[in-house]
Amino acid sequence: MICENVARSNNWLNCFSKDITSQTGEDGIVEKALEVIKDGNCWCVEFGAWDGLHLSNTYNLITNKGYSAVLIEGDTKKYRQLAENFEENTNVHTIHAFVGFDKENCLDSLLPSIGVPVNFDVLSIDIDGSDYHVWAAVRHYRPKIVVIEYNPTIPNAVEFVQPRDMGVMHGSSILSLTKLAKLKGYELVAATRLNAVFVDVKYFELFGIEDNSIDAIRKEQPQVSYIFNGY
């Protein structure tokens, strides 16, 4: 993509792809999306956060943009490293938990004690499986930008949601996540090879995207076939 022509491209945000710690350009896309929205409060939330650096979609915001953050990781070994990496940063709150879709473990239950704004800036969901279901369970909080992993082996036209089971690691299609997003009042603005990026509908017009259909936004499909696999 030629950056000079971004205004004429529906997936122009991908021109700003770059990785600080993200995997497929998410750092640059999120940074540009926040610049477009402008209405920020400098809060982000990420789960599973791993050690806070490995393939993180929020480390750049925390380290280079001064963001406050909630980083959640369920694996004990990874969480220990996460807590150690940010023990001197008082703006970062680490939680040892598996985020689920039930009342006792959903994001709505984990965040209130920390005082995160209801409309915090960025939510990153990457748990290799029930991403769809955990986002569906978020009802109280309304992040401006949601970065959520989809199964990259599933074609654009296929609707697929894995069972509502944390033990299953099949993921969901970008089509199913986009339909969920619309139900929740979000619109697709970018898609990397692994993640879909949605914004609250009230900010969508700021991006100047005429066609945000999946085919117009998701151009890179290197692993796609009509025989797809889980994680």
BAROMI-476873 format. One record per residue: residue in three letters; x, y, z of N, C-alpha, C in turn. Coordinates in steps of 0.02 Angstrom, whole numbers, plus 50000, padded with zeros to 5 digits. Example, Ala and Ser with C-alpha at 12.3 -4.5 7.8 and 13.67 -1.06 7.14 Angstrom:
BEGIN
Ala506604971650390506154977550390506604983550390
Ser506424988850354506844994750357506455000250394
% end
This chain:
BEGIN
Met500424994050000500005000050000500445006250000
Ile500255011349960500635017449957500335022450006
Cys500735024750053500475028950107500195035550081
Glu500465038050026500215044349999499485043749977
Asn499255037649964498575036749939498105034049993
Val498295034750056497885031750109497175034450110
Ala497085040950090496415043950093495935040550045
Arg496205036949994495775033749944495695026349957
Ser495955023950012495935016850026495505015450088
Asn495065010550083494635008850140495045005950198
Asn495585002550183495994999650236496635003750246
Trp496555010350244497125014850248497505014450314
Leu497175012350367497525011750431498105006850428
Asn498045001850386498574996850382499234999850356
Cys499185005750324499785009050301500225011150360
Phe499935011750418500295014050477500515008150521
Ser500475002150495500684996250532501414996750555
Lys501524995250618502204994650643502174990550708
Asp502724987450723502764983250782503314985850829
Ile503104987450890503574988550944503634981950982
Thr503064979451005503034972751033502454968751003
Ser502024972050965501464968450934501714963750881
Gln501274959750853501484954350808501404955850734
Thr500854959150715500734960350644500494967450630
Gly500844972250660500724979250645500234982850690
Glu499984979550741499464982450783499674988850819
Asp500304989250841500544995150877500425001550837
Gly500625001450774500555007350732499835008950716
Ile499435003850704498725004850688498355007850747
Val498465005150807498135007750867498355014950880
Glu498995016250872499255022950884498915027950837
Lys498845026150774498525030650725497775031450740
Ala497455025950758496735026250774496605030850834
Leu497035030650883496965035150941497075042450921
Glu497525043450874497645050250848497025052850813
Val496685048550777496075050450741495505052050791
Ile495425047850841494885048650889494995054750934
Lys495605055750957495805061450998495505061551068
Asp494905059151076494535059551139494785054051188
Gly495415054551209495715049151248495745050551323
Asn495805045151362495905045751434496525042051458
Cys496905039451410497555036151424497485030151470
Trp496985025851457496915019551492496845013851440
Cys497165008251455497095002351412497054996051455
Val496774990851426496684984451461496884978951412
Glu497274974151435497464968551391497434961951430
Phe497164956751396497194949951421497174945251361
Gly497484939051362498024937251405498654941051388
Ala498914943951439499464948751432500154945551428
Trp500194938951442500844935451443501274938851494
Asp501884941151475502324944551523502284952151515
Gly501804954551475501724961651465502134964451408
Leu502594960451381503004962551325502914958051264
His502894951551275502864946751220502224947651180
Leu502294949851117501724950751071501184955251100
Ser501374959951141500894964351175500644969851128
Asn499994971151131499684976651094499624983051135
Thr499854982851197499794988751241500464991251268
Tyr500994987351262501644989351290501864996151263
Asn501764997351199501955003851170501585009551202
Leu500945008551216500545013851248500785015151319
Ile500935009751355501155010351424501845013651429
Thr502305011251389503005013251395503155019851359
Asn502865020751301503045026551260502515032051260
Lys501905030551284501375035551284501115037151354
Gly501405033951405501215035451474500535033151495
Tyr500285027851464499615025351480499595021751547
Ser499035022351580498865017951636498575011651606
Ala498655006051641498444999651610498244994551662
Val497814990051639497664983951677497884978151632
Leu498344974151656498604968451619498424962051656
Ile498084957651621497804951651653498094945351621
Glu498344940951662498634934651637498444928951685
Gly498234923451657498014917851698498564912851714
Asp499034911951669499574907151680500034909551736
Thr500164905351786500534907451845501244909651829
Lys501594905851789502284907551772502324914051733
Lys501884914851684501884921051645501684926951688
Tyr501214925851734500994931351776501564933751821
Arg501954929251848502514931251891502974935951853
Gln503124934351791503554938451750503224945151734
Leu502564944951722502174951051709502224955751768
Ala502094953151827502114957251888502804960151900
Glu503314956151887504004958351897504184963851847
Asn503964963151785504134968051733503844974951747
Phe503274975151783502954981551794502904983551868
Glu503294980351910503234981651982503414988852001
Glu503814992151960504014999051975503575004251940
Asn503105001951900502655006451865501985006651902
Thr501865011951939501255012351980500625013451939
Asn500715014951875500135015951831499885009451800
Val500245004051812500064997551784499804992951840
His499214990451830498894985851878498894978951846
Thr499194974151879499214967251853498724962951892
Ile498384958451857497904953951888498054946851865
His498084942351914498194935351899497504931951895
Ala497254931151834496594928251824496494926251752
Phe496054921451742495824919751675495164923451664
Val495154927751614494534931451600494064926751562
Gly493454926251588492964921851557492334925551537
Phe491784921751533491154924651511490594923651561
Asp490774921251621490294920551675490334926551721
Lys489814927551761489774933451803490374934351848
Glu490634928851875491174929451924491864930651892
Asn491934929251828492604930051798492614934351735
Cys492064937651719492054941851660492404948451675
Leu492564952151623492934958451632492544963351675
Asp491894963351669491474967951710491574966851784
Ser491764960751804491874959251875492584960551898
Leu493054960551851493764961151869494004968351873
Leu493684972951837493954979751832493714984851883
Pro493104984251911492844989651953493294991752011
Ser493634987152043494044988952101494644993252083
Ile494814993552019495404997351997495225004451977
Gly494595005651962494395012351943494525014051871
Val494495009151828494595010251756493985014051728
Pro494105019251687493535022851657493105018051616
Val492455019251616492005014851578492185014951505
Asn492365020651479492535021251408493295021851399
Phe493675017351430494405017451422494595016851348
Asp495205018551332495395019351261495455012851221
Val495815007951248495985002051208495884995651249
Leu495534990851219495464984151247495784979251197
Ser496254975251221496564970151180496394963251207
Ile496094959151164495874952351184496254947251142
Asp496644943051175497044938051140497114931951185
Ile496634927351180496654921351223496614914851183
Asp496714915351117496754909351075496154904651083
Gly495554907451081494984902951087494324906651096
Ser494144907751158493484910551174493464918151172
Asp493874921251130493894928551124493194931351111
Tyr492824928251065492154930451048491704930651111
His491714925351148491264924751205491434929551262
Val492094930651273492274935251328492104942451309
Trp492154944151245491964950951226491194951651230
Ala490844946451209490114946651213489874947851285
Ala490264945451333490074945951404490214952851434
Val490604957051398490754963751423490164968251408
Arg489824970551461489234974751451489294981551485
His489654981851540489714988151577490224992751544
Tyr490784990051523491324994051495491244994851419
Arg491445000751395491385002251324492025005451298
Pro492535001451287493165004251261493065007451192
Lys493465012551178493415015951114493665011551057
Ile494205007851070494505003451020494564996451048
Val494374991551008494444984551028494874980950976
Val495414978051001495854973950958495734966750980
Ile495484962550935495284955850954495524950750903
Glu495794945250928496074940150884495524936150850
Tyr495614934850786495174930350749495594924550722
Asn495264919250702495624913550673495804915250601
Pro496444916050585496644918450519496584913250464
Thr496434907050482496364901850430495654901450403
Ile495194905550430494494905250409494364910850358
Pro494074909150301493934914250249493434919550272
Asn493444925150237493004930750254492264929050255
Ala492064924650211491344923250202491064918150251
Val491504915150291491284909750336491114912450405
Glu490524910650428490314912450496490454906450542
Phe490894907550591491074902150637491224904950705
Val490914902150756491054903750826491184897250862
Gln491744896750896491894890550932491404889650990
Pro491364883651018490924882451076491104887051134
Arg490604888451175490704892751234491034888551289
Asp491674887251278492044882551320492764884951322
Met493014886751382493694889351388494214884051373
Gly494014877751371494484872451355494584871251281
Val494184874551240494224873851167494644879651140
Met495064878151090495504883351061495424883550985
His494824884950963494704885450891494664892650867
Gly494484897150912494394904150893493754905250853
Ser493694911050824493094912850786493294916450722
Ser492844916550674492994919850611492924927450617
Ile493244930950572493184938250572492474940350556
Leu492114936450517491414938050501490994937750565
Ser491074932550604490674931950665490844937450715
Leu491484939150720491684944550766491414951350742
Thr491384952350676491114958550650490374959150663
Lys490014953550658489294953550673489174955050747
Leu489594952050790489544953550862489694960850874
Ala490204963550841490394970550850489804975150833
Lys489474973750778488904977950759488344977750811
Leu488234971850839487724971250892487914975450953
Lys488564976150964488804979851023488914987251007
Gly488804989250944488894996150925489594998050906
Tyr489944993450871490624994650848490674993450773
Glu491174996750742491284995950670492004993950656
Leu492104989750606492764987550585493134993150550
Val493764994450571494164999550537494824996850512
Ala495034991050536495674988250512495694980750528
Ala496104977250491496214970150505496934968450488
Thr497294966050536497964963450524497904956050508
Arg498454952750501498434945550484498114941550540
Leu498114944150602497864940350659497314943750699
Asn497254950250694496784953950736496324958550696
Ala495704959050719495234963950693495234969850741
Val495174975850712495174981950752494504985450742
Phe494144986450797493484989550795493494996050834
Val493065000850814492995006950853492255007950870
Asp492135011250926491465013250945491155017050886
Val490535015350869490205018150809490205025750809
Lys490205028850868490175036150869490805039450843
Tyr491355035550837491975038150810492095036150737
Phe491675031750711491805028650646491875033650589
Glu491455038650587491475043550532492135047250529
Leu492475047850585493125051350587493645047950543
Phe493555041550529494045037750492493965038350416
Gly493415041150393493325042350322493325036050280
Ile493065030550307493055024250271492365023450238
Glu492365023050172491735022450135491455015350139
Asp491885010450135491675003450134492084999650186
Asn491764997850242492134994150293491914986850295
Ser491694984250238491554977150233492204973250245
Ile492144967150264492734963150279493184962550218
Asp492874961550159493274960850098493664967250081
Ala493384972950100493724979250086494274980750137
Ile494204978050197494674979450251495224974150256
Arg495024967850252495504962350261495764960050193
Lys496344962550176496644960950111497134955150115
Glu497444954350173497964949250181497664942850209
Gln497644937650168497364931250190497834925550170
Pro498454925550195498944920650171498814913450193
Gln498434912450246498344905650272497654902750257
Val497254906450219496564904550212496444898850164
Ser496024894250185495744889050141495064887450170
Tyr494694883250136494034881450164494084875150207
Ile494694873150222494834868350275495254872150326
Phe494944873950382495304878050430495444874150494
Asn495894876750534496114873150594496094877650655
Gly496124874550714496134878350776496844880350794
Tyr496944882750856497594885150876498054879450899
% end
